[in-house]
Amino acid sequence: MFFIMTAAIGGGMAAATWLIQDGPAVAASAGAIAGAVSAAVAAALLAWLDRRSGTGEPAATATRQPDDLPRLPHRRRSVLRRFARRGHPEDGILAPAR
């Protein structure tokens, strides 16, 4: 979403800046058209990338098994488990009182 909005704003601002000498109406309409086209191209690009990576389909993520997920090194996993078992996550973050 951020990429699409950035493309739309960038395209609109570039067109409006380029055509500002022709008048505000021309600059505004050119900016709106360029922004819409930029957003459409960015959305199409992101949809294509999602299809290629397989993350665009909700069914693909629902059928994932635990073995498909990335694994942390053993040291990090054990630290996270101990941190979650304690039940007081704020104790692990703050320094002990003196």
N, CA and C atoms as a LAMMPS dump frame, in Angstrom:
ITEM: TIMESTEP
0
ITEM: NUMBER OF ATOMS
294
ITEM: BOX BOUNDS ff ff ff
-5.0000000000000000e+02 5.0000000000000000e+02
-5.0000000000000000e+02 5.0000000000000000e+02
-5.0000000000000000e+02 5.0000000000000000e+02
ITEM: ATOMS id mol type element x y z
1 1 1 N 0.825 -1.183 0
2 1 2 C 0 0 0
3 1 3 C 0.872 1.249 0
4 2 1 N 1.923 1.226 0.804
5 2 2 C 2.816 2.383 0.864
6 2 3 C 3.486 2.611 -0.485
7 3 1 N 3.904 1.529 -1.132
8 3 2 C 4.559 1.641 -2.432
9 3 3 C 3.611 2.231 -3.47
10 4 1 N 2.358 1.801 -3.448
11 4 2 C 1.373 2.292 -4.416
12 4 3 C 1.085 3.765 -4.179
13 5 1 N 0.906 4.155 -2.926
14 5 2 C 0.628 5.564 -2.63
15 5 3 C 1.829 6.444 -2.953
16 6 1 N 3.025 5.959 -2.691
17 6 2 C 4.219 6.732 -3.019
18 6 3 C 4.33 6.933 -4.524
19 7 1 N 4.033 5.906 -5.29
20 7 2 C 4.072 6.034 -6.749
21 7 3 C 3.024 7.021 -7.236
22 8 1 N 1.833 6.971 -6.652
23 8 2 C 0.771 7.887 -7.062
24 8 3 C 1.123 9.33 -6.729
25 9 1 N 1.62 9.561 -5.538
26 9 2 C 1.978 10.922 -5.133
27 9 3 C 3.155 11.425 -5.96
28 10 1 N 4.158 10.575 -6.155
29 10 2 C 5.321 10.982 -6.944
30 10 3 C 4.964 11.292 -8.387
31 11 1 N 4.158 10.45 -9.002
32 11 2 C 3.739 10.7 -10.384
33 11 3 C 2.896 11.952 -10.508
34 12 1 N 1.989 12.144 -9.572
35 12 2 C 1.15 13.344 -9.597
36 12 3 C 1.939 14.618 -9.389
37 13 1 N 2.852 14.599 -8.446
38 13 2 C 3.67 15.791 -8.182
39 13 3 C 4.598 16.101 -9.354
40 14 1 N 5.17 15.078 -9.96
41 14 2 C 6.065 15.31 -11.102
42 14 3 C 5.312 15.921 -12.275
43 15 1 N 4.129 15.394 -12.568
44 15 2 C 3.348 15.937 -13.681
45 15 3 C 2.867 17.346 -13.384
46 16 1 N 2.433 17.589 -12.159
47 16 2 C 1.959 18.925 -11.799
48 16 3 C 3.095 19.937 -11.838
49 17 1 N 4.269 19.564 -11.39
50 17 2 C 5.411 20.472 -11.42
51 17 3 C 5.836 20.753 -12.856
52 18 1 N 5.789 19.747 -13.703
53 18 2 C 6.208 19.904 -15.088
54 18 3 C 5.267 20.844 -15.85
55 19 1 N 3.974 20.794 -15.541
56 19 2 C 2.98 21.554 -16.307
57 19 3 C 2.412 22.754 -15.562
58 20 1 N 3.054 23.22 -14.506
59 20 2 C 2.494 24.327 -13.73
60 20 3 C 2.447 25.621 -14.536
61 21 1 N 3.353 25.799 -15.512
62 21 2 C 3.353 27.032 -16.295
63 21 3 C 2.147 27.115 -17.222
64 22 1 N 1.462 26.001 -17.495
65 22 2 C 0.277 26.006 -18.353
66 22 3 C -0.998 26.36 -17.601
67 23 1 N -0.934 26.485 -16.312
68 23 2 C -2.094 26.866 -15.52
69 23 3 C -2.422 25.818 -14.476
70 24 1 N -3.132 26.245 -13.424
71 24 2 C -3.426 25.311 -12.337
72 24 3 C -4.39 24.185 -12.736
73 25 1 N -5.325 24.464 -13.64
74 25 2 C -6.272 23.42 -14.04
75 25 3 C -5.564 22.312 -14.817
76 26 1 N -4.687 22.701 -15.716
77 26 2 C -3.944 21.713 -16.506
78 26 3 C -3.015 20.915 -15.598
79 27 1 N -2.346 21.618 -14.683
80 27 2 C -1.424 20.936 -13.773
81 27 3 C -2.166 19.967 -12.859
82 28 1 N -3.331 20.384 -12.361
83 28 2 C -4.101 19.515 -11.462
84 28 3 C -4.622 18.281 -12.195
85 29 1 N -5.145 18.473 -13.403
86 29 2 C -5.67 17.317 -14.138
87 29 3 C -4.546 16.381 -14.577
88 30 1 N -3.424 16.942 -15.007
89 30 2 C -2.291 16.091 -15.39
90 30 3 C -1.744 15.352 -14.175
91 31 1 N -1.704 16.03 -13.034
92 31 2 C -1.247 15.376 -11.808
93 31 3 C -2.158 14.242 -11.391
94 32 1 N -3.471 14.455 -11.508
95 32 2 C -4.424 13.405 -11.14
96 32 3 C -4.312 12.203 -12.077
97 33 1 N -4.183 12.477 -13.368
98 33 2 C -4.066 11.379 -14.332
99 33 3 C -2.76 10.616 -14.127
100 34 1 N -1.66 11.357 -13.972
101 34 2 C -0.367 10.691 -13.769
102 34 3 C -0.35 9.916 -12.457
103 35 1 N -0.979 10.45 -11.415
104 35 2 C -1.051 9.739 -10.139
105 35 3 C -1.843 8.455 -10.247
106 36 1 N -2.97 8.509 -10.959
107 36 2 C -3.789 7.309 -11.129
108 36 3 C -3.055 6.247 -11.951
109 37 1 N -2.375 6.681 -13.004
110 37 2 C -1.625 5.731 -13.83
111 37 3 C -0.469 5.134 -13.035
112 38 1 N 0.237 5.978 -12.266
113 38 2 C 1.351 5.472 -11.455
114 38 3 C 0.861 4.464 -10.423
115 39 1 N -0.276 4.749 -9.79
116 39 2 C -0.824 3.823 -8.8
117 39 3 C -1.249 2.51 -9.455
118 40 1 N -1.838 2.591 -10.644
119 40 2 C -2.263 1.372 -11.336
120 40 3 C -1.064 0.511 -11.726
121 41 1 N -0.013 1.146 -12.209
122 41 2 C 1.188 0.392 -12.587
123 41 3 C 1.832 -0.233 -11.354
124 42 1 N 1.906 0.53 -10.253
125 42 2 C 2.501 -0.008 -9.027
126 42 3 C 1.666 -1.162 -8.477
127 43 1 N 0.34 -1.041 -8.526
128 43 2 C -0.521 -2.122 -8.046
129 43 3 C -0.37 -3.37 -8.91
130 44 1 N -0.266 -3.183 -10.221
131 44 2 C -0.074 -4.331 -11.106
132 44 3 C 1.271 -5.004 -10.848
133 45 1 N 2.295 -4.2 -10.614
134 45 2 C 3.615 -4.756 -10.321
135 45 3 C 3.601 -5.548 -9.018
136 46 1 N 2.968 -5.004 -7.987
137 46 2 C 2.902 -5.714 -6.712
138 46 3 C 2.064 -6.987 -6.816
139 47 1 N 0.981 -6.94 -7.57
140 47 2 C 0.169 -8.147 -7.755
141 47 3 C 0.968 -9.219 -8.491
142 48 1 N 1.748 -8.815 -9.482
143 48 2 C 2.585 -9.766 -10.214
144 48 3 C 3.636 -10.375 -9.297
145 49 1 N 4.257 -9.541 -8.457
146 49 2 C 5.261 -10.052 -7.525
147 49 3 C 4.646 -10.991 -6.495
148 50 1 N 3.445 -10.663 -6.005
149 50 2 C 2.767 -11.539 -5.046
150 50 3 C 2.425 -12.886 -5.669
151 51 1 N 1.983 -12.874 -6.915
152 51 2 C 1.665 -14.131 -7.584
153 51 3 C 2.905 -14.99 -7.774
154 52 1 N 4.015 -14.355 -8.088
155 52 2 C 5.25 -15.122 -8.302
156 52 3 C 5.766 -15.72 -7.006
157 53 1 N 5.611 -14.984 -5.893
158 53 2 C 6.129 -15.488 -4.621
159 53 3 C 5.146 -16.402 -3.91
160 54 1 N 3.883 -16.409 -4.328
161 54 2 C 2.895 -17.283 -3.71
162 54 3 C 2.262 -16.707 -2.462
163 55 1 N 2.516 -15.438 -2.143
164 55 2 C 1.93 -14.848 -0.942
165 55 3 C 0.61 -14.155 -1.224
166 56 1 N 0.207 -14.06 -2.462
167 56 2 C -1.025 -13.367 -2.798
168 56 3 C -2.277 -14.163 -2.49
169 57 1 N -2.158 -15.472 -2.38
170 57 2 C -3.322 -16.317 -2.146
171 57 3 C -3.464 -16.614 -0.657
172 58 1 N -4.605 -16.256 -0.046
173 58 2 C -4.792 -16.572 1.374
174 58 3 C -4.808 -18.073 1.639
175 59 1 N -5.249 -18.864 0.677
176 59 2 C -5.287 -20.314 0.87
177 59 3 C -3.881 -20.894 0.976
178 60 1 N -2.917 -20.247 0.323
179 60 2 C -1.54 -20.745 0.377
180 60 3 C -0.961 -20.585 1.778
181 61 1 N -1.3 -19.497 2.456
182 61 2 C -0.781 -19.301 3.808
183 61 3 C -1.545 -20.14 4.824
184 62 1 N -2.817 -20.473 4.536
185 62 2 C -3.606 -21.271 5.472
186 62 3 C -3.158 -22.728 5.475
187 63 1 N -2.582 -23.194 4.384
188 63 2 C -2.176 -24.591 4.298
189 63 3 C -0.729 -24.81 4.716
190 64 1 N -0.07 -23.793 5.209
191 64 2 C 1.323 -23.959 5.627
192 64 3 C 1.424 -24.855 6.851
193 65 1 N 2.406 -25.694 6.837
194 65 2 C 2.705 -26.549 7.975
195 65 3 C 3.809 -25.894 8.794
196 66 1 N 3.946 -26.272 10.062
197 66 2 C 5.01 -25.675 10.876
198 66 3 C 6.406 -25.878 10.294
199 67 1 N 6.593 -26.949 9.528
200 67 2 C 7.906 -27.186 8.935
201 67 3 C 8.213 -26.219 7.802
202 68 1 N 7.174 -25.582 7.24
203 68 2 C 7.388 -24.638 6.146
204 68 3 C 7.89 -23.291 6.641
205 69 1 N 7.676 -23.003 7.912
206 69 2 C 8.035 -21.696 8.441
207 69 3 C 9.529 -21.621 8.708
208 70 1 N 10.107 -20.427 8.594
209 70 2 C 11.543 -20.313 8.862
210 70 3 C 11.846 -20.615 10.321
211 71 1 N 12.983 -21.205 10.549
212 71 2 C 13.366 -21.585 11.905
213 71 3 C 14.456 -20.673 12.418
214 72 1 N 14.362 -20.362 13.689
215 72 2 C 15.399 -19.58 14.351
216 72 3 C 16.508 -20.51 14.814
217 73 1 N 17.698 -19.984 14.976
218 73 2 C 18.741 -20.815 15.581
219 73 3 C 18.299 -21.268 16.972
220 74 1 N 18.821 -22.395 17.425
221 74 2 C 18.384 -22.989 18.686
222 74 3 C 18.54 -22.024 19.859
223 75 1 N 19.614 -21.275 19.887
224 75 2 C 19.862 -20.364 20.997
225 75 3 C 18.739 -19.325 21.112
226 76 1 N 18.331 -18.749 20.004
227 76 2 C 17.266 -17.745 20.035
228 76 3 C 15.935 -18.361 20.429
229 77 1 N 15.666 -19.563 19.92
230 77 2 C 14.401 -20.217 20.261
231 77 3 C 14.298 -20.459 21.746
232 78 1 N 15.362 -20.938 22.353
233 78 2 C 15.299 -21.248 23.778
234 78 3 C 15.155 -19.978 24.602
235 79 1 N 15.798 -18.911 24.188
236 79 2 C 15.654 -17.641 24.913
237 79 3 C 14.222 -17.143 24.809
238 80 1 N 13.634 -17.228 23.62
239 80 2 C 12.254 -16.774 23.46
240 80 3 C 11.282 -17.641 24.255
241 81 1 N 11.527 -18.939 24.318
242 81 2 C 10.647 -19.807 25.106
243 81 3 C 10.726 -19.47 26.587
244 82 1 N 11.942 -19.283 27.094
245 82 2 C 12.084 -18.929 28.51
246 82 3 C 11.432 -17.582 28.798
247 83 1 N 11.577 -16.661 27.889
248 83 2 C 10.99 -15.335 28.058
249 83 3 C 9.467 -15.424 28.098
250 84 1 N 8.881 -16.267 27.264
251 84 2 C 7.429 -16.41 27.229
252 84 3 C 6.913 -17.199 28.423
253 85 1 N 7.692 -18.167 28.944
254 85 2 C 7.256 -18.983 30.073
255 85 3 C 7.201 -18.203 31.373
256 86 1 N 8.006 -17.196 31.495
257 86 2 C 8.068 -16.466 32.759
258 86 3 C 6.745 -15.814 33.126
259 87 1 N 6.001 -15.368 32.123
260 87 2 C 4.719 -14.753 32.415
261 87 3 C 4.812 -13.279 32.76
262 88 1 N 5.997 -12.777 32.96
263 88 2 C 6.198 -11.361 33.255
264 88 3 C 7.214 -10.799 32.267
265 89 1 N 6.777 -10.456 31.043
266 89 2 C 7.742 -10.004 30.046
267 89 3 C 8.427 -8.695 30.427
268 90 1 N 7.782 -7.888 31.27
269 90 2 C 8.418 -6.622 31.629
270 90 3 C 9.638 -6.838 32.524
271 91 1 N 9.711 -7.978 33.239
272 91 2 C 10.88 -8.253 34.074
273 91 3 C 12.136 -8.449 33.237
274 92 1 N 11.974 -9.006 32.049
275 92 2 C 13.124 -9.244 31.198
276 92 3 C 13.621 -7.994 30.503
277 93 1 N 12.789 -6.975 30.451
278 93 2 C 13.152 -5.76 29.736
279 93 3 C 13.815 -4.753 30.671
280 94 1 N 13.265 -4.596 31.869
281 94 2 C 13.767 -3.589 32.794
282 94 3 C 14.926 -4.128 33.623
283 95 1 N 15.805 -3.237 34.001
284 95 2 C 16.924 -3.62 34.865
285 95 3 C 16.402 -3.843 36.28
286 96 1 N 17.03 -4.728 37.055
287 96 2 C 16.56 -4.964 38.425
288 96 3 C 16.776 -3.727 39.302
289 97 1 N 15.887 -3.552 40.282
290 97 2 C 16.011 -2.408 41.205
291 97 3 C 17.197 -2.628 42.123
292 98 1 N 17.876 -1.556 42.481
293 98 2 C 19.045 -1.675 43.366
294 98 3 C 18.696 -1.24 44.75
